């Protein structure tokens, strides 16, 4: 089978053992799993922001060995620039554009839980498993029973 790029959200489901990982497992089995250099940076930021200790950081670094890390290169930068230009009227974050650029550069599908972040990018194949439909949440209420609309 081929290579797939795993977006930050989906790889975090697996690292945190989130139940949503099971929706994505069939899309990963038998493939070479890749992460964008951007995703790795986001994961390190996550560790910094949450003040992870040495053992948890070491666990993440060991876990990252399950992935091929796609590096920056000029072709990836060109793809990033094209994505940002293409999406000038439909904003895409720089982070998401780098992930998409890596997938395009290496001609890999992108597995993400946030398909709407990547919708409309020319040439990008998106694999996503959206959350099941849920009932609308009850209206929020303020103190003393007043409704917030």
C-alpha positions as CSV (number, residue, x, y, z in Angstrom):
1,X,0.0,0.0,0.0
2,X,1.0,3.6,-0.2
3,X,1.9,6.5,2.0
4,X,-0.7,8.6,3.9
5,X,-0.2,12.0,5.7
6,X,-1.9,12.0,9.1
7,X,-3.0,15.4,10.3
8,X,-2.3,16.6,13.8
9,X,-5.8,16.0,15.1
10,X,-5.9,12.3,14.1
11,X,-2.4,11.5,15.3
12,X,-3.2,13.1,18.6
13,X,-6.3,10.8,18.8
14,X,-3.9,7.8,18.7
15,X,-1.3,9.3,21.1
16,X,-4.0,10.2,23.7
17,X,-5.9,7.0,23.1
18,X,-9.0,9.0,22.2
19,X,-11.9,6.8,21.2
20,X,-12.1,8.6,17.8
21,X,-8.9,6.8,16.8
22,X,-11.0,3.7,16.0
23,X,-12.7,5.5,13.1
24,X,-9.4,6.2,11.5
25,X,-7.6,2.9,12.1
26,X,-8.9,1.2,8.9
27,X,-7.5,4.1,6.8
28,X,-4.0,3.6,8.4
29,X,-3.6,-0.2,8.4
30,X,-1.2,-1.3,5.7
31,X,0.0,2.2,4.9
32,X,3.2,4.0,5.6
33,X,2.2,6.7,8.1
34,X,3.7,10.2,7.5
35,X,3.5,13.4,9.5
36,X,4.4,16.9,8.3
37,X,7.2,18.7,10.0
38,X,4.5,21.2,10.9
39,X,2.6,18.5,12.9
40,X,5.7,17.5,14.8
41,X,6.2,21.2,15.7
42,X,2.5,21.4,16.9
43,X,3.0,18.3,19.0
44,X,6.1,19.8,20.7
45,X,4.2,23.0,21.3
46,X,1.4,20.9,22.9
47,X,4.1,19.4,25.2
48,X,5.5,22.9,26.1
49,X,2.1,24.5,26.6
50,X,1.0,21.7,28.9
51,X,4.3,21.5,30.8
52,X,4.9,17.9,30.1
53,X,7.7,16.3,32.2
54,X,10.6,14.3,30.8
55,X,8.9,10.9,30.9
56,X,5.8,12.1,28.8
57,X,8.1,13.9,26.3
58,X,10.2,10.8,26.0
59,X,7.1,8.7,25.4
60,X,6.0,11.1,22.6
61,X,9.4,11.0,21.0
62,X,9.4,7.2,21.0
63,X,5.8,7.2,19.6
64,X,6.9,9.5,16.8
65,X,9.2,6.8,15.5
66,X,6.1,5.1,14.1
67,X,5.9,7.9,11.5
68,X,7.9,9.1,8.5
69,X,8.5,12.8,9.1
70,X,8.1,14.8,5.9
71,X,10.6,17.6,5.9
72,X,10.5,21.1,4.5
73,X,11.9,21.5,1.0
74,X,11.5,24.1,-1.8
75,X,8.8,22.0,-3.6
76,X,6.8,21.9,-0.3
77,X,7.2,25.7,0.0
78,X,5.9,26.2,-3.5
79,X,2.9,24.0,-2.7
80,X,2.3,26.0,0.5
81,X,2.4,29.3,-1.4
82,X,0.0,28.0,-4.0
83,X,-2.5,26.8,-1.4
84,X,-2.4,30.1,0.5
85,X,-2.9,32.0,-2.8
86,X,-5.7,29.7,-3.9
87,X,-7.4,30.1,-0.5
88,X,-7.0,33.9,-0.2
89,X,-10.8,34.3,0.0
90,X,-11.3,31.2,2.1
91,X,-8.7,31.6,4.9
92,X,-6.6,28.6,5.8
93,X,-4.1,28.8,8.7
94,X,-0.4,28.7,7.9
95,X,-0.2,25.4,9.9
96,X,-2.9,23.7,7.9
97,X,-1.5,24.9,4.7
98,X,1.9,23.3,5.6
99,X,0.3,20.0,6.3
100,X,-1.7,20.1,3.1
101,X,1.5,21.2,1.2
102,X,3.4,18.2,2.5
103,X,0.5,15.9,1.4
104,X,0.4,17.5,-2.1
105,X,4.2,17.5,-2.5
106,X,4.4,13.8,-1.8
107,X,1.2,13.0,-3.6
108,X,-0.4,11.4,-0.5
109,X,-4.0,11.5,0.8
110,X,-4.5,13.5,4.0
111,X,-6.2,11.8,6.9
112,X,-7.9,14.5,9.0
113,X,-10.8,15.0,11.4
114,X,-11.1,18.6,10.2
115,X,-11.9,18.1,6.5
116,X,-13.5,21.6,6.3
117,X,-10.1,23.1,7.0
118,X,-8.8,21.6,3.8
119,X,-11.8,21.7,1.5
120,X,-11.3,23.1,-1.9
121,X,-7.5,22.6,-2.1
122,X,-6.9,21.6,-5.7
123,X,-5.4,18.1,-6.0
124,X,-5.7,17.2,-2.3
125,X,-7.3,13.9,-1.4
126,X,-9.0,14.2,2.0
127,X,-10.0,11.2,4.1
128,X,-12.2,12.0,7.1
129,X,-14.6,10.3,9.5
130,X,-16.9,13.1,10.8
131,X,-18.5,12.9,14.2
132,X,-22.0,11.3,14.1
133,X,-24.9,13.7,14.1
134,X,-25.8,14.7,17.6
135,X,-28.9,16.5,19.0
136,X,-28.7,20.2,19.3
137,X,-27.4,21.3,22.7
138,X,-29.8,22.7,25.2
139,X,-29.8,26.5,25.4
140,X,-27.3,27.9,27.9
141,X,-28.7,29.6,30.9
142,X,-27.2,32.4,33.0
143,X,-27.4,32.7,36.7
144,X,-30.9,32.9,38.2
145,X,-32.4,31.0,35.3
146,X,-32.1,33.7,32.6
147,X,-31.6,32.3,29.1
148,X,-28.6,33.4,27.0
149,X,-29.6,33.5,23.4
